[in-house]
Structure formats: C-alpha cells, structure tokens
Amino acid sequence: MLSTRAARNIALMGRRAIGTLMLLATLSVVGVVVIQLLWLRQSSRYNRERVALNKEQAAHLEKQFNDRVVMALSDVTENILTINKDSTDLFDAVKQVRPNYFAVTINDTLHPYLLEALLRKEFSRRHIEDDFEYGVYDCFTDSLVYGNYVSQDTMARDTMPHSELPKLDKDGHYFAVYFPTRQSTLWDENEAVVWTWIFPVVVTLIVFSFFSYSVWVIMRQKRLSEMKNDFIGNMTHELKTPISTIALSAEVIGDPAIVHEPDRLREYARIIRGENERLRTQVERVLQLATLDRDGIRMKREAVDMHQVARAAADSIRLPAQERGMRVELRLEARAATVSGDRVHLANAVFNLLDNAVKYGKPDSAIEVRTSQRGNELLLSVKDEGIGIRKEDQRRVFERFFRVHTGNVHDVKGFGLGLHYVQQIALAHGGGVSVRSELGKGSVFTLSLPLNHSA
C-alpha cells in the first residue's frame, strides 16, 4: 500500500506532467491561431486584388453584353417599323431600366409571335445566347398583354417558369426583355471572399473547442486523481491504526501471565472487538461504493418505515456521539413515513448522515433528526452544530472522494465516500439529498424520498 509521502510524490509528478502538457498544448493552439490569422491576412489581400481585377473584367463584359442587347433591340424596332410601314423615327427607343432588364417604346400594338421571331433573329445575329423573357404592354389597358419565356434549349422551352415582368411607368405601347439567367459575377467573387474567411474561422473554432474540451477532461481527471490519492492516504491511516492496535492487544493477551489479571484481559478483548468493528465499518463503506460501480444499485422493493430506520440509526450512533459529549435528538413529526425501497441501503444512508454529523459536529452539542412531509415526499433531515461548510464546497460535498478541509479544528477520519453513497441511494429511490450550511454554525442535510401511500 502506498505511503502518504509516495502518494504526494506521485501527485507532484502528475501535476508537473500535466502542467508541461498544458503549456505545450496552449503554445500549439496559439501557433495555429497565429498562422491562421497570417494566412487570412495574406489571403484577404490577394482576394481584394483579384476581386478588383475581376470587377473590371466583369464590368467590361457586362458593358459589351448590354451594348449588344441595345443594338439588337434597336434593330428589332427598325424591323417592326419597316413591317408596319411606319416612317416614324423612334429616337432613343431602347432604355435599360436596370441590370438585365430592357424596355423598348413602339407606336402601336404588335403580334407577340412576330416580336419573338424578331428577337430570336437579332439575338442570334449578335451572338446573344442567354435565355430571355419578353412581355408586350398596352397603355390603353395598362397591363401586360402577353409574356413568354424563351429558352435556347427548345426542349425545355415550355417547362421553364415564367417570372412576372414588372409594369413600367411609360406612356404608349412598349415591350420589355429580361435575361433571368444572367447573374452578376460580383456576387460570386464576394461570396468567394466570404468563404475564404469562413472556412479557416470554422476550422480554428473546431480546434479551439477540441482544445478546451481536452483541457476540461484533463483538469477533471487531475482532480479525480488527486482525490483518489487523498483517498489512498486516508485509507492507509484508517486501516493501519486499528491493525496496529489489534496486533498490540493480541500480543498482550498472548502473555500467559495475563490470566491472573482478568480485568486487564477483558479490557484488551474489548479493545480488539472495538477496533475490529471499526475495521469492518470502513471496509463495508469501500465495498458499498465498489458495489455501486460494478453492479449498479440492486435494491429490494418493500415498504420501509423511515421512522423505524431513523430510530435504529440513532441507536447505532449514540455511543460514538456520547464519547464526544454529543446527544442525538429525534423529532419524528411526519404524519406518513412509509416509503418503497431497500431497507438496508436506506438504513446505511441515514447512518452515513448521522456519522457525518458526529465527525464534524462540535463536542457538547446536539444532533437533531427531524422528519416532515412536503406534498408526496418524506423529508428526513440531520442537523448538527458543527464547523459548517463553505459555499464553494457545498456543491461538491456529494462528489466521490471529496472531503471538506477542516483546517485545525479537529482531525476528521474518512474516505469521502459517505455523502456520495447517500446521493446515489436517494437518486435510485426517486428522491434526492441537499445541504444547507453556514460556516461555523453547522449544517443540515435533507434526504427526500417519495412516500408509499399503498402500504
């Protein structure tokens, strides 16, 4: 079994290794973040230059396309005038209303199929191969007379959706042409810039999240390791003391001359029995926790009178309490005290609460066991007038191996398993356990269990 010094040396080595690991991991993450920032900075500069260049190219290509469309629509207008034998000169008839949307003023109505044929012909001649949508408007009815979507793929012509062409604020007859499939390349470039930032940022966040989770796991394991080392040290002292006492008493009893001193013989026999019971209690607590870890909590379900359990636990703890000048007071006031559960586990839980009250209570003080009813729950509370628990420790007192630091008040023996066992038993019965404490004035542990009204 490890000595306390050996356990401390192991813990110190573990802390150094964890500290070194944390330092290296932190430097690695910082390095990744710095490299990502430098890369983003360089990539952003490159993308700005590329976008600026692409904007110029896109603007030039878009201007060429718009010019070709205007010339094609102007030719369509002249063809319409020629067909209608109209000598009117429609100056500046073609207007670009907004990107990819053009309106053309005409003198009279025209057949939409004729318009479509002319549009196809002029667009083909100008090498405009984009799908387009056209609409014919009538100023007398103030509405769209006819509209159609024209696809370069003749098989898909009738299946393409028609968008609603907006009416323009124009006098007279006019038709409009819209190129729905032609999108601005500026958005694509801006989107590329955005994704250039998003991807490394997401990767960095994932790395940082993994690092944070790893740190949390390491610190949790470190804390658990330290508590286990404390547990080993406490268990070493708890077991060595009664073993040494029993060995010394057995050696004395082995002296043949002691048969002539019956009072002394009985005293050493009493010491052996007491230390043996102390050993049995400590081993039983370790076995309780080992059973919870290995097999879970296996309970017999039966009707249990918690008032009887409280009285039996108080009787068991009364002698150790009297040795410290403490008294146990029962205030069993609940109208109903029957729960459904395992009598042995419930008795152990109540005994652990009382044993804690004796350990941490002040000499010449009282331990109060009180029961009450809250709705469909039985509340069993154990109140002591002891050293109390700090607020930062109250949320951890039910953790496995955790023990409240008592300073120089008095030496408290234990493994840090009792309250954890109480919590597990309470949860297994559908209840819970809570603590209310004030430093220097004592603590109140309350066990809540659902009542069994069918009993």
C-alpha positions in Angstrom: 0.0 0.0 0.0 1.3 3.5 -0.9 2.6 5.7 1.9 1.4 9.3 2.1 4.8 10.6 1.0 4.8 8.3 -2.0 1.2 9.4 -2.9 2.3 13.1 -2.6 5.4 12.5 -4.8 3.2 10.8 -7.5 0.7 13.6 -7.3 3.5 16.2 -7.7 4.9 14.4 -10.7 1.5 14.2 -12.2 1.0 17.9 -11.7 4.3 18.7 -13.4 3.5 16.4 -16.3 0.0 18.0 -16.7 1.5 21.5 -16.4 4.0 20.7 -19.2 1.3 19.2 -21.4 -1.0 22.2 -20.9 1.9 24.6 -21.7 2.8 22.7 -24.9 -0.9 22.4 -25.9 -1.5 26.1 -25.3 1.5 27.0 -27.4 0.3 24.7 -30.2 -3.1 26.3 -30.3 -1.7 29.8 -30.2 0.6 28.9 -33.0 -2.3 27.5 -35.1 -4.3 30.7 -34.4 -1.4 33.0 -35.4 -0.7 31.0 -38.6 -4.4 31.2 -39.4 -4.5 34.9 -38.9 -1.4 35.5 -41.0 -2.9 33.3 -43.8 -6.2 35.1 -43.6 -4.4 38.4 -43.9 -2.4 37.3 -46.9 -5.5 35.6 -48.5 -7.6 38.7 -47.9 -5.1 40.9 -49.6 -4.9 38.5 -52.6 -8.7 38.3 -52.8 -9.1 42.0 -52.7 -6.7 42.4 -55.6 -8.4 39.5 -57.5 -11.8 40.9 -56.9 -10.8 44.3 -58.0 -9.4 42.8 -61.3 -12.4 40.7 -61.8 -14.7 43.6 -61.2 -13.0 45.5 -64.0 -13.3 42.4 -66.3 -16.9 41.8 -65.3 -17.8 45.4 -65.8 -16.2 45.4 -69.2 -18.0 42.1 -70.2 -21.3 43.4 -68.9 -21.0 46.6 -70.8 -20.3 44.6 -74.0 -23.3 42.5 -73.4 -25.6 45.5 -72.7 -24.3 47.2 -75.9 -25.1 44.2 -78.0 -28.6 43.9 -76.5 -29.3 47.6 -77.1 -28.2 47.2 -80.7 -30.2 44.1 -81.2 -33.3 45.7 -79.8 -32.8 48.8 -81.9 -32.7 46.6 -85.0 -35.9 44.8 -83.8 -37.5 48.2 -83.5 -36.5 49.2 -87.0 -37.8 45.9 -88.4 -41.1 46.5 -86.7 -41.4 50.0 -88.2 -40.5 48.6 -91.6 -43.1 45.8 -91.4 -45.7 48.2 -90.3 -44.6 50.7 -93.0 -44.2 53.3 -90.3 -41.8 56.1 -91.2 -41.7 57.5 -87.6 -38.2 57.8 -86.2 -38.2 56.4 -82.7 -35.2 58.1 -81.3 -33.7 56.6 -78.1 -36.5 54.0 -78.0 -34.4 51.4 -76.1 -33.9 52.0 -72.4 -32.0 49.9 -69.9 -34.3 50.0 -66.9 -32.0 48.0 -64.6 -29.3 45.3 -65.0 -30.5 42.6 -67.4 -33.9 44.4 -68.0 -34.6 46.5 -71.1 -37.7 48.4 -72.3 -38.5 49.4 -75.9 -41.1 52.0 -76.9 -43.2 51.3 -80.0 -46.1 53.2 -81.8 -48.7 50.5 -81.9 -49.5 47.0 -80.8 -47.7 44.1 -82.4 -48.2 40.4 -82.6 -46.2 38.7 -79.9 -45.1 35.8 -82.2 -43.7 38.4 -84.6 -41.8 40.0 -81.8 -40.4 36.7 -80.6 -39.3 35.8 -84.1 -37.5 39.1 -84.5 -35.9 38.9 -81.0 -34.6 35.4 -81.8 -33.2 36.5 -85.1 -31.4 39.6 -83.9 -30.1 38.0 -80.7 -28.7 35.1 -82.8 -27.1 37.6 -85.2 -25.5 39.4 -82.2 -24.4 36.1 -80.6 -26.6 36.7 -77.5 -27.3 33.1 -76.4 -28.8 33.7 -73.0 -32.4 32.7 -72.2 -34.7 35.7 -72.1 -38.3 36.6 -71.2 -40.3 39.2 -73.0 -43.6 40.9 -72.4 -45.9 43.2 -74.5 -47.6 46.0 -72.7 -50.7 48.0 -73.7 -51.1 51.6 -72.4 -54.9 51.5 -73.0 -55.5 48.6 -70.7 -52.5 49.5 -68.5 -51.5 45.8 -68.4 -49.3 43.1 -69.8 -50.9 41.8 -73.0 -48.6 38.8 -73.5 -45.5 37.3 -72.0 -43.3 34.3 -72.6 -40.0 32.7 -71.6 -37.7 31.8 -74.4 -35.0 29.2 -73.8 -32.1 28.4 -76.1 -32.9 24.8 -75.4 -36.1 24.2 -77.4 -36.9 21.0 -75.5 -37.1 23.0 -72.2 -39.0 25.9 -73.6 -42.4 25.0 -72.3 -41.1 23.8 -69.0 -39.3 26.9 -67.8 -41.1 29.0 -65.2 -42.3 32.5 -66.2 -41.4 35.3 -63.9 -43.8 38.3 -63.6 -42.4 41.2 -65.6 -43.0 44.5 -63.7 -45.1 47.2 -65.4 -43.1 50.3 -66.2 -44.2 53.9 -65.8 -44.3 54.7 -69.5 -46.8 56.2 -71.9 -47.8 54.4 -75.0 -47.1 50.9 -76.2 -43.9 49.2 -75.3 -42.3 45.8 -74.8 -39.7 44.6 -72.3 -37.0 42.0 -72.4 -35.5 40.4 -69.3 -32.5 38.0 -69.0 -33.2 36.0 -65.8 -30.3 33.5 -66.1 -27.6 36.2 -66.4 -26.2 36.9 -62.9 -23.7 39.4 -61.8 -20.2 38.0 -61.3 -19.5 40.4 -58.5 -21.6 38.4 -56.1 -19.7 35.3 -56.8 -16.5 37.0 -56.1 -17.7 38.5 -52.9 -19.1 35.1 -51.9 -15.7 33.5 -52.5 -14.1 36.1 -50.3 -16.6 35.4 -47.5 -15.9 31.6 -47.8 -12.2 32.3 -47.7 -12.8 33.8 -44.2 -15.5 31.4 -43.0 -13.6 28.1 -43.6 -10.5 28.9 -41.6 -12.5 30.5 -38.9 -14.7 27.4 -38.6 -11.6 25.2 -38.5 -10.0 27.4 -35.9 -13.1 27.3 -33.7 -13.2 23.5 -34.0 -9.6 23.2 -32.9 -10.1 25.6 -30.1 -13.3 23.8 -29.0 -11.4 20.4 -29.0 -8.6 22.0 -27.1 -11.0 23.5 -24.5 -12.7 20.1 -24.1 -9.4 18.3 -23.7 -8.3 20.8 -21.0 -11.6 20.3 -19.2 -11.1 16.5 -19.4 -7.5 16.7 -18.2 -8.4 19.0 -15.3 -11.3 16.7 -14.3 -9.0 13.7 -14.4 -6.4 15.6 -12.5 -8.9 16.5 -9.8 -10.1 12.9 -9.6 -6.6 11.6 -9.4 -5.8 14.0 -6.5 -8.9 12.9 -4.7 -8.0 9.2 -5.2 -4.5 9.9 -3.8 -6.1 11.5 -0.8 -8.4 8.5 -0.5 -5.5 6.1 -0.6 -3.7 8.2 2.1 -6.8 8.4 4.3 -7.5 4.6 3.9 -3.9 3.8 4.8 -4.2 5.7 8.1 -7.7 4.4 8.8 -6.6 0.8 8.4 -3.2 1.0 9.9 -4.3 2.4 13.2 -6.8 -0.4 14.2 -4.5 -3.1 12.8 -1.7 -1.8 15.0 -3.9 -1.6 18.0 -5.3 -5.2 17.4 -1.7 -6.5 17.0 -0.5 -4.9 20.2 -3.6 -6.1 22.1 -3.2 -9.6 20.8 0.5 -9.6 21.9 -0.5 -8.6 25.4 -3.2 -11.3 25.5 -0.7 -13.8 24.4 1.3 -13.3 27.6 0.5 -16.3 29.9 0.6 -14.1 33.0 -2.4 -12.1 31.9 -4.8 -14.9 33.0 -4.1 -13.7 36.6 -5.4 -10.2 35.6 -9.0 -10.8 34.4 -9.9 -7.1 34.3 -7.0 -6.3 32.1 -7.8 -9.2 29.9 -11.4 -8.1 29.4 -10.2 -4.6 28.6 -7.9 -5.7 25.8 -10.6 -8.0 24.5 -12.9 -5.0 24.4 -10.3 -3.0 22.5 -9.9 -5.8 20.0 -13.7 -6.0 19.4 -13.9 -2.2 19.1 -11.1 -2.0 16.6 -12.4 -4.9 14.7 -15.8 -3.2 14.4 -14.1 -0.1 13.2 -12.3 -2.1 10.5 -15.5 -3.8 9.5 -17.3 -0.4 9.1 -14.5 1.1 7.0 -14.3 -2.0 4.7 -18.1 -2.0 4.4 -18.1 1.6 3.1 -15.5 0.8 0.5 -17.4 -2.3 -0.6 -20.6 -0.2 -0.8 -19.0 2.1 -3.4 -17.4 -0.8 -5.2 -20.8 -2.5 -5.5 -22.3 0.7 -6.9 -19.5 0.9 -9.6 -19.5 -2.7 -10.5 -23.1 -3.9 -10.5 -25.1 -0.7 -10.1 -27.7 -0.4 -7.3 -29.7 -3.6 -6.9 -32.5 -3.0 -4.5 -35.3 -5.0 -2.9 -38.6 -3.1 -3.1 -40.5 -3.2 0.1 -42.5 -0.9 2.4 -40.0 0.8 4.8 -41.0 2.8 7.8 -38.4 5.6 7.9 -39.2 6.4 11.5 -38.0 2.9 12.4 -34.9 3.3 10.3 -34.2 6.7 11.9 -34.5 5.3 15.4 -32.3 2.3 14.6 -29.6 4.6 13.1 -29.8 6.9 16.1 -29.3 4.0 18.5 -26.3 2.8 16.4 -24.6 6.2 16.5 -25.5 7.1 20.1 -22.4 5.6 21.7 -19.8 7.3 19.4 -21.8 10.5 19.9 -21.6 10.2 23.7 -17.9 9.6 23.5 -17.6 13.2 22.1 -20.2 14.6 24.5 -22.9 14.9 21.8 -26.5 13.9 22.1 -28.9 12.7 19.5 -32.4 14.2 19.5 -35.3 12.7 17.4 -38.1 14.9 16.1 -40.1 12.5 14.0 -43.1 14.7 13.1 -44.1 13.4 9.6 -47.7 12.0 9.5 -46.7 9.4 6.9 -43.2 7.9 6.9 -43.5 4.8 4.7 -41.5 4.7 1.5 -40.9 2.0 -1.1 -37.3 0.9 -1.2 -34.4 -1.2 0.1 -34.3 -1.2 3.9 -30.6 -1.9 4.1 -29.5 0.8 1.7 -31.8 3.4 3.3 -30.5 2.5 6.7 -26.9 2.9 5.5 -27.8 6.3 4.0 -29.3 7.6 7.2 -26.4 6.2 9.3 -23.9 7.9 7.0 -25.6 11.3 7.5 -25.5 10.7 11.3 -21.9 9.6 11.2 -21.0 12.8 9.3 -22.8 14.8 11.9 -20.7 13.2 14.7 -17.5 13.6 12.8 -18.0 17.3 12.0 -20.1 18.3 15.0 -18.7 20.2 17.9 -18.3 18.5 21.3 -21.1 19.0 23.8 -23.6 19.8 21.0 -26.8 18.3 19.7 -27.6 16.3 16.6 -31.2 16.6 15.5 -33.0 14.1 13.3 -36.3 15.5 12.0 -38.9 14.2 9.6 -41.6 16.2 7.9 -43.9 15.9 4.9 -43.9 18.0 1.7 -46.6 17.1 -0.7 -46.0 13.5 -1.7 -42.4 13.4 -0.3 -41.0 12.5 3.1 -38.2 14.8 4.3 -35.6 13.4 6.7 -33.1 16.0 7.9 -30.0 15.6 10.1 -28.9 18.8 11.7 -25.6 19.4 13.5 -24.0 22.3 15.3 -20.6 21.7 13.8 -18.0 23.6 11.8 -20.2 24.1 8.7 -19.3 24.0 5.1 -18.1 26.8 2.8 -20.4 27.8 0.0 -17.8 26.8 -2.7 -17.6 23.3 -1.1 -21.4 22.8 -0.7 -21.9 21.9 -4.4 -19.0 19.3 -4.2 -19.7 17.5 -1.0 -21.6 14.8 -2.8 -18.7 14.1 -5.2 -16.9 10.8 -4.8 -13.7 11.1 -2.7 -14.3 14.7 -1.9 -13.7 15.7 1.7 -14.2 19.2 3.2 -11.0 20.7 4.5 -11.4 21.1 8.3 -8.2 23.1 8.9 -7.0 22.8 12.5 -10.5 22.4 14.1 -10.1 18.6 14.6 -8.8 15.6 12.8 -11.6 14.0 10.8 -11.2 10.5 9.5 -13.0 9.2 6.4 -12.7 8.4 2.8 -15.0 10.9 1.2 -17.5 8.2 0.2 -20.4 8.6 2.6 -22.2 11.5 1.1 -21.7 10.2 -2.4 -23.3 6.9 -1.4 -26.2 8.8 0.2 -26.8 10.7 -3.0 -26.7 7.6 -5.2 -29.2 5.8 -2.9 -31.5 8.8 -2.8 -31.5 9.1 -6.6 -32.1 5.3 -7.0 -35.2 5.7 -4.9 -36.5 8.6 -7.0 -35.6 11.2 -4.4 -32.6 13.4 -3.7 -30.4 14.9 -1.0 -29.5 18.6 -0.3 -27.3 20.5 2.1 -27.8 23.9 3.8 -24.9 25.1 5.8 -23.3 28.2 7.4 -19.6 28.2 8.2 -19.0 27.9 11.9 -22.7 27.3 12.8 -23.4 23.8 11.5 -25.1 22.0 8.6 -28.5 20.5 7.7 -28.6 17.5 5.3 -32.1 16.7 4.0 -33.0 13.4 2.4 -36.2 13.5 0.3 -38.0 10.3 -0.7 -41.3 9.7 -2.4 -44.0 8.3 0.0 -45.6 4.9 -0.5 -49.3 5.5 0.1 -50.2 1.9 -0.9 -48.6 0.5 2.2 
